[in-house]
Amino acid sequence: MGCFSPRERFANQLDYQAQLDAWTEKVNARKHRTTRAVPAERLVCERERMRALPASMPEIDHRFTLRVPRQPYLRFDTNDYSLDPRLAGRRVEVRISQAEVSAVALDTGELACRHRRAFAKGLTFTASSHQLLLDELRGERRRPKQPEVEIRPLARYDALIPA
């Protein structure tokens, strides 16, 4: 594997990470041209000078509140993720981590959604349970009322049109 470049192909994010790790190990073992040192060896010296990490790591998840729209999807980073359609009009707290997009109703604490996060752009993710509920709710709203139509006997038409 040569230079880690845009020409590389990846099956998914795990494959990307595996290729990046292999490339990093290879690169960190050679002597760097400008520093004239091996990065892996230089890291040992730098770690002695570094401060210790804090006891608790900071919260890095992206959080916000949202009122569930009539079309129950939330958009984050150009992707649409389905929400429970029964929660339309209610407020939910959305939490987005590196791996997951989830939302919880603020008033009851019930789960509004849980999706695996995608970093690709322009995708729509609909949970099967949300799709079933949407179809059920839309079916009730869109069911047309049957107009009352008089069914006349054919003899009445025969009387109107002379033969």
SEMITI-660551 format. One record per atom (N, C-alpha, C, O, CB): x, y, z. Coordinates in steps of 0.2 Angstrom, whole numbers, padded with zeros to 4 digits, always signed. Atoms other than C-alpha are relative to their C-alpha. Glycine has a CB too. Example, Ala and Ser with C-alpha at 12.3 -4.5 7.8 and 13.67 -1.06 7.14 Angstrom:
2
+0004-0006+0000+0062-0022+0039+0004+0006+0000+0009+0005+0003-0005+0000+0006-0004-0006-0001+0068-0005+0036-0004+0005+0003-0001+0011+0004+0002+0002-0007
# end
This chain:
163
+0004-0006+0000+0000+0000+0000+0004+0006+0000+0009+0007+0004-0005+0000+0006-0004-0006+0001+0008+0016-0006-0003+0006+0005-0004+0005+0011+0000+0003-0007+0002-0006-0003+0002+0034-0001-0008-0001+0001-0012-0004-0003+0001+0006-0005+0007+0000-0002-0015+0035+0008-0003+0006-0003-0003+0012-0001-0001+0000+0008+0002-0006+0004-0024+0045-0005-0008-0002-0002-0010-0007+0000+0004+0000-0006+0007+0000+0002-0042+0048-0012-0001-0006-0005-0007-0008-0006-0002+0006-0003+0000+0005+0005-0038+0034-0025-0002-0007+0003-0004-0012+0000+0006-0001-0004+0002+0006-0004-0040+0021-0011-0007-0002+0000-0011+0002-0001+0003+0000+0007+0007+0003+0000-0056+0010-0011-0001-0003+0007+0003-0006+0010-0001-0005-0005+0001+0002-0007-0064+0006+0006-0007-0003-0001-0012-0001-0004+0000+0006+0005+0006+0004+0000-0078-0007+0009-0005+0004+0005-0011+0005+0004+0001-0007+0002+0004-0004-0005-0085+0003+0025+0005+0004+0004+0011+0004+0003-0004-0005+0004-0004-0004-0004-0078+0013+0039+0005-0004+0004+0010-0002+0006-0004+0004+0005-0005+0005-0003-0070-0002+0047+0006-0002-0004+0012-0002-0002-0004-0006+0003-0006+0001+0004-0060-0006+0032+0004+0006-0001+0010+0006-0002-0003-0002-0007-0004-0006+0001-0055+0012+0030+0005+0001+0006+0011+0002+0005-0005+0007+0000-0004+0000-0006-0049+0012+0048+0006-0005+0000+0012-0003+0002-0004-0001+0007-0005+0005+0001-0039-0004+0045+0005+0002-0004+0011+0001-0003-0003-0007-0002-0005-0002+0005-0031+0003+0030+0004+0006+0003+0010+0006+0002-0003+0002-0007-0003-0006-0003-0027+0019+0039+0005-0002+0005+0011+0000+0006-0005+0005+0003-0005+0002-0005-0019+0010+0054+0006-0004-0003+0012-0002-0001-0004-0005+0004-0006+0003+0004-0008-0001+0042+0004+0005-0003+0011+0005-0002-0003-0005-0005-0004-0005+0003-0002+0014+0033+0003+0004+0005+0009+0006+0004-0005+0005-0004-0003-0004-0005+0001+0024+0049+0006-0004+0003+0011-0001+0005-0005+0002+0006-0006+0004-0003+0012+0010+0056+0006+0000-0004+0011+0000-0002-0003-0008+0001-0005+0000+0005+0022+0009+0040+0004+0007+0000+0010+0007+0000-0003-0001-0007-0002-0007+0001+0024+0028+0039+0004+0002+0007+0009+0005+0007-0005+0005-0001-0003-0002-0006+0028+0030+0058+0007-0004+0001+0010-0002+0006-0005-0001+0006-0006+0004-0001+0042+0017+0057+0006+0003-0004+0012+0001-0003-0001-0007-0002-0006-0003+0004+0053+0027+0044+0002+0006+0002-0001+0010+0006-0003+0000-0008-0003-0007-0002+0064+0042+0046-0003+0005-0004-0004+0005-0010+0008+0000-0001+0003-0006+0003+0055+0058+0043+0005+0005-0003+0010+0006-0001-0005+0004+0005-0005-0004+0004+0063+0069+0030+0002+0007+0003+0007+0009+0003-0003+0001-0007-0001-0007-0002+0061+0086+0038+0002+0000+0008+0007+0004+0009-0006+0004+0000-0002+0000-0007+0063+0082+0057+0006-0005+0001+0009-0004+0006-0006-0003+0004-0006+0005+0000+0076+0068+0053+0000-0004+0006+0005-0006+0010+0007+0004+0000+0001+0005-0006+0068+0057+0067-0005-0005-0002-0009-0003-0007-0001+0004+0006+0006+0005+0001+0057+0042+0067-0005+0002+0004-0005+0003+0011+0003-0008+0002+0006-0003-0004+0040+0048+0073-0002-0005+0006-0003-0002+0011-0006+0000-0005+0002+0005-0006+0037+0032+0084+0005+0002+0005+0003+0001+0011+0000-0007-0002-0005-0001-0005+0053+0036+0093-0001+0007+0003+0000+0008+0009+0007-0001-0003+0001-0007-0002+0050+0055+0094-0006+0000+0005-0006+0004+0009-0001+0004-0006+0006+0000-0005+0033+0051+0102+0001-0002+0007-0002+0001+0011-0006-0005-0003-0002+0002-0007+0041+0043+0117+0002+0006+0003+0001+0007+0009+0005-0006+0000-0002-0006-0003+0050+0059+0120-0005+0005+0002-0005+0008+0007+0006+0003-0004+0005-0005-0001+0035+0070+0118-0005-0002+0005-0008+0002+0009-0004+0001-0007+0005+0003-0005+0024+0059+0129+0002+0002+0007-0002+0003+0012-0001-0007+0000-0003-0002-0007+0036+0063+0144-0002+0007+0001-0002+0009+0007+0007-0001+0000+0002-0007-0001+0032+0081+0141-0007+0002+0001-0009+0008+0003+0003+0004-0005+0007-0001+0001+0014+0080+0139-0004-0001+0007-0001-0005+0012-0004-0005-0004+0004+0001-0006+0001+0082+0153-0004-0006+0000-0006-0008-0005-0004+0007+0002+0004+0006+0000-0010+0068+0159-0007+0002-0002-0009+0008-0002+0000-0003+0007+0007-0002+0002-0028+0067+0152-0004+0001+0006-0002-0001+0011-0002-0006-0004+0005-0001-0006-0042+0073+0163-0003-0006+0002-0004-0011-0002-0005+0005-0002+0003+0006-0003-0051+0061+0174-0006-0002-0004-0007-0008-0005-0002+0001+0008+0006+0001+0004-0067+0062+0164+0001+0004-0007+0002+0009-0007-0006+0002+0004-0001-0003+0006-0067+0065+0146-0006+0004-0002-0012+0003+0001+0000-0006-0006+0006-0004+0001-0078+0079+0139-0005-0003-0004-0004-0008-0008+0003+0007-0003+0006+0002+0004-0095+0076+0131+0001+0003-0007+0002+0009-0008-0007+0003+0003-0002-0002+0007-0092+0076+0112-0006-0001-0004-0006+0001-0010+0006-0003-0003+0006+0001+0004-0110+0071+0106-0003+0007-0001-0003+0011+0003-0005-0005+0004+0004-0006+0002-0120+0084+0097-0007-0001+0002-0010-0006+0001+0001+0001-0008+0007+0001-0003-0136+0087+0106-0004+0007-0002-0002+0012-0002+0000-0001+0008+0004-0006+0001-0151+0098+0102-0007-0003+0001-0009-0009+0000+0001+0003-0007+0007+0002-0001-0170+0098+0104-0003+0002-0007-0001+0007-0010-0004+0004+0006+0003-0001+0006-0182+0097+0090-0008-0002+0001-0009-0006+0004+0003-0004-0006+0007+0002+0000-0201+0097+0087-0001-0004-0006+0001-0002-0011-0005+0007+0000+0001+0005+0005-0206+0082+0077-0005+0003-0005-0010+0004-0003-0002-0007+0003+0005-0002+0006-0213+0088+0060-0005-0005-0002-0005-0011+0000+0004+0003-0006+0005+0004+0002-0228+0081+0052+0003-0005-0005+0001-0011-0005-0005+0004-0004-0004+0005+0003-0216+0072+0040+0006-0002+0005+0011+0002+0005+0003+0003-0007-0004+0001-0006-0207+0064+0054+0007-0003-0002+0009-0008-0001-0003-0006+0004-0007+0001+0001-0189+0065+0049+0005+0006+0003+0002+0011+0003+0002-0001-0008-0004-0005-0002-0174+0074+0056+0006+0000-0005+0008-0005-0007+0002-0001+0007-0006-0001+0005-0160+0081+0045+0006+0002+0004+0006+0007+0008-0002+0005-0006-0007-0001-0003-0142+0080+0051+0005-0001-0005+0005-0007-0008+0001-0004+0006-0006+0001+0004-0127+0083+0040-0002-0003-0007+0001-0007-0010+0005-0005+0003+0003+0001+0006-0138+0082+0024-0003-0007-0001-0006-0009-0006+0005+0000-0006+0004+0007+0000-0145+0064+0029-0006+0001+0004-0007+0005+0008+0004-0005+0003+0006+0000-0003-0163+0061+0034-0001-0006+0004+0000-0012+0001-0006+0002-0005+0001+0005-0005-0167+0050+0049-0007+0000+0002-0010+0005+0004+0005+0000+0006+0007+0000-0001-0185+0044+0052-0001+0000+0008+0004-0002+0012-0003-0007-0002+0002-0001-0007-0193+0048+0069-0007-0004+0000-0010-0005-0005-0001+0007+0002+0006+0003-0001-0208+0039+0077-0006+0005-0002-0006+0010+0001-0001-0002+0007+0005-0005+0002-0223+0047+0068-0005+0001+0005-0009+0006+0004-0003-0003-0007+0005-0001-0005-0234+0045+0083+0002+0006+0004-0002+0009+0008-0001-0006+0005-0003-0006-0004-0223+0059+0091-0001+0007-0004+0002+0012-0002+0007-0001+0002+0001-0006+0003-0228+0072+0078-0002+0006+0004-0007+0005+0007-0004-0001-0007+0002-0006-0004-0229+0089+0086+0003+0000+0007+0003+0006+0010-0008+0000+0000-0003+0000-0007-0220+0084+0102+0008+0001-0001+0011+0001-0006-0001-0007+0003-0007-0001+0000-0202+0089+0107+0004-0006+0002+0002-0010+0006+0001+0006+0004-0004+0005-0002-0188+0077+0107+0007+0003+0000+0009+0008-0002+0000-0006-0006-0007-0002-0001-0170+0078+0112+0004-0005-0005+0004-0011-0004+0003-0001+0007-0004+0004+0005-0158+0072+0098+0007+0000+0002+0010+0005+0005-0001+0003-0007-0007+0001-0002-0141+0065+0102+0003-0003-0006+0002-0009-0008+0000-0004+0007-0003+0003+0006-0129+0062+0088+0008-0001+0002+0011+0004+0004+0000+0005-0006-0006+0002-0002-0113+0053+0092+0004-0002-0007+0001-0001-0012+0001-0006+0005-0004+0002+0006-0099+0046+0080-0003-0006-0003-0002-0007-0009+0007-0001+0002+0003+0006+0003-0109+0030+0078-0007+0000+0000-0010-0005-0004+0002-0006+0005+0007+0001-0001-0127+0033+0082-0004+0007+0000-0001+0012+0002-0002-0004+0006+0005-0005+0000-0142+0045+0079-0005-0002+0004-0009-0007+0002-0002+0003-0007+0006+0002-0004-0155+0044+0093-0004+0006+0002-0001+0012+0003+0003-0004+0006+0004-0005-0002-0169+0054+0099-0005-0003+0005-0007-0008+0005-0004+0004-0006+0004+0002-0005-0180+0053+0115-0005+0006+0001-0003+0012+0001+0004-0001+0007+0006-0005-0001-0197+0062+0118+0002+0003+0007+0003+0000+0012-0007-0004+0000-0002-0003-0007-0194+0075+0132-0006-0001+0005-0004-0001+0011+0001+0008-0002+0005+0001-0005-0211+0073+0140-0001-0007+0003-0003-0007+0009-0007+0002-0003+0001+0007-0003-0212+0054+0142+0006-0004+0000+0007-0009+0003-0005-0003-0005-0006+0004+0000-0194+0048+0138+0000-0006-0004+0004-0010-0004+0001-0002+0007+0000+0006+0004-0200+0036+0125+0005+0001-0006+0006+0007-0008-0007-0001-0003-0004+0000+0005-0188+0032+0111-0003+0002-0007-0008-0001-0009+0004-0007-0001+0003-0003+0006-0191+0042+0095+0003-0003-0006+0000-0004-0011+0000+0007+0000-0004+0003+0005-0177+0034+0085+0006-0002+0002+0009+0001+0007+0001+0005-0006-0007+0002-0001-0161+0025+0085+0003-0003-0007+0000-0008-0009+0001-0006+0005-0003+0002+0006-0151+0024+0069+0008+0000+0000+0011+0004+0004-0002+0005-0006-0007+0000+0001-0133+0020+0064+0002+0006-0004-0001+0007-0009+0003-0007-0003-0002-0006+0003-0125+0036+0059+0004-0001-0007+0008-0006-0007+0004+0005+0004-0003+0000+0006-0119+0038+0041+0004+0006-0002+0001+0012+0000-0005-0002-0006-0004-0006+0001-0106+0050+0035+0000+0001-0008+0002+0006-0010+0007-0001+0002+0001-0001+0007-0111+0048+0016-0005+0006+0000-0008+0007+0005-0003-0006-0003+0004-0006+0001-0121+0063+0010-0007-0002-0004-0007-0006-0008+0003+0006-0003+0007+0000+0004-0140+0064+0004-0003-0006+0001-0007-0008-0004+0002+0001-0007+0003+0006-0001-0146+0048+0011-0006+0001+0005-0007+0005+0009+0005-0006+0003+0006+0000-0004-0163+0044+0019+0000-0007+0004+0000-0012+0000-0006+0001-0004+0000+0006-0004-0164+0031+0033-0007+0000+0004-0009+0004+0007+0005-0001+0005+0007+0001-0003-0182+0024+0038+0000-0006+0004+0001-0011+0000-0005+0001-0006+0001+0006-0004-0184+0012+0052-0006-0004-0003-0011-0001-0004+0000+0001+0007+0006+0004+0002-0196-0002+0047-0006+0001+0004-0012+0001+0001+0002-0008-0001+0006-0001-0005-0207+0001+0062-0003+0007-0002-0009+0008-0001+0002-0001+0007+0002-0006+0002-0208+0019+0057-0004+0000-0006-0009+0004-0007+0006+0005+0000+0004+0000+0007-0213+0015+0039-0007-0003+0001-0012-0001-0002+0004-0004-0005+0007+0004-0001-0227+0003+0045-0005+0005+0003-0011+0006+0001+0001-0006+0005+0005-0005-0004-0234+0017+0057-0002+0005-0005-0007+0008-0005+0004+0003+0006+0002-0005+0005-0233+0030+0043-0005-0003-0005-0010+0001-0007+0007+0002-0004+0005+0002+0005-0242+0019+0030-0007-0001+0004-0012+0001+0000+0002-0007-0002+0006+0001-0003-0255+0015+0043-0004+0007+0001-0010+0008+0000+0001-0003+0007+0002-0007-0001-0257+0034+0048-0002+0003-0007-0008+0006-0007+0005+0004+0004+0002-0003+0006-0257+0040+0030-0006-0004-0004-0010+0000-0007+0006-0001-0005+0006+0004+0003-0270+0026+0025-0006+0003+0003-0011+0004-0001+0001-0007+0001+0006-0003-0003-0282+0033+0037-0002+0007-0002-0007+0009-0003+0001+0000+0008+0001-0007+0002-0280+0051+0032-0002+0000-0008-0006+0005-0010+0007+0004+0001+0001+0000+0007-0280+0047+0013-0005-0004-0003-0007-0004-0009+0007-0001-0003+0006+0004+0003-0294+0035+0012-0005+0004-0002-0009+0008+0002-0002-0005+0006+0005-0005+0003-0306+0044+0000-0007-0003+0003-0008-0009+0003+0001+0000-0007+0007+0002-0001-0324+0044+0005-0004-0001-0006-0003+0002-0011-0004+0006+0004+0004+0002+0006-0335+0035-0007-0006+0004-0001-0010+0004+0003-0002-0008+0000+0006-0004+0001-0347+0046-0015-0006-0004-0001-0006-0010-0004+0001+0005-0006+0006+0004+0001-0365+0040-0015-0002+0001-0007-0004+0007-0010-0006+0003+0005+0002+0000+0007-0370+0036-0033-0006-0004-0001-0007-0010+0002+0006-0003-0004+0006+0004+0001-0387+0031-0038+0001-0005-0006+0004-0004-0011-0006+0005-0002+0000+0005+0005-0388+0015-0047-0007-0001-0003-0011-0003+0000+0003-0007+0003+0006+0000+0003-0401+0016-0060-0001-0007-0004+0004-0010-0007-0001+0006-0005+0001+0006+0004-0409+0001-0069+0001+0002-0008-0001+0008-0010-0007-0003+0001-0002-0001+0007-0404+0000-0088-0006+0002-0004-0006+0005-0009+0003-0006-0003+0006-0001+0003-0422+0001-0093-0002+0008+0000-0004+0010-0005-0006-0003+0003+0001-0008+0000-0422+0020-0088+0004+0003-0006+0001+0008-0009+0002+0002+0007-0004-0003+0006-0408+0023-0101-0003-0002-0007-0003+0002-0011+0007-0003+0000+0004+0002+0006-0418+0013-0114-0005+0005-0002-0007+0006-0008-0002-0007+0000+0005-0005+0001-0432+0025-0111+0002+0006-0003-0002+0010-0007-0004+0000+0006-0003-0006+0002-0421+0040-0114+0002+0000-0007+0002+0005-0011+0005+0002+0005-0003+0001+0007-0413+0034-0130-0005-0004-0004-0005-0010-0003+0007-0003+0000+0004+0004+0004-0425+0029-0143+0004-0005-0005+0009-0003-0008-0005+0004-0005-0004+0005+0004-0420+0013-0153-0002+0000-0007+0000-0004-0011+0000-0006+0003
# end
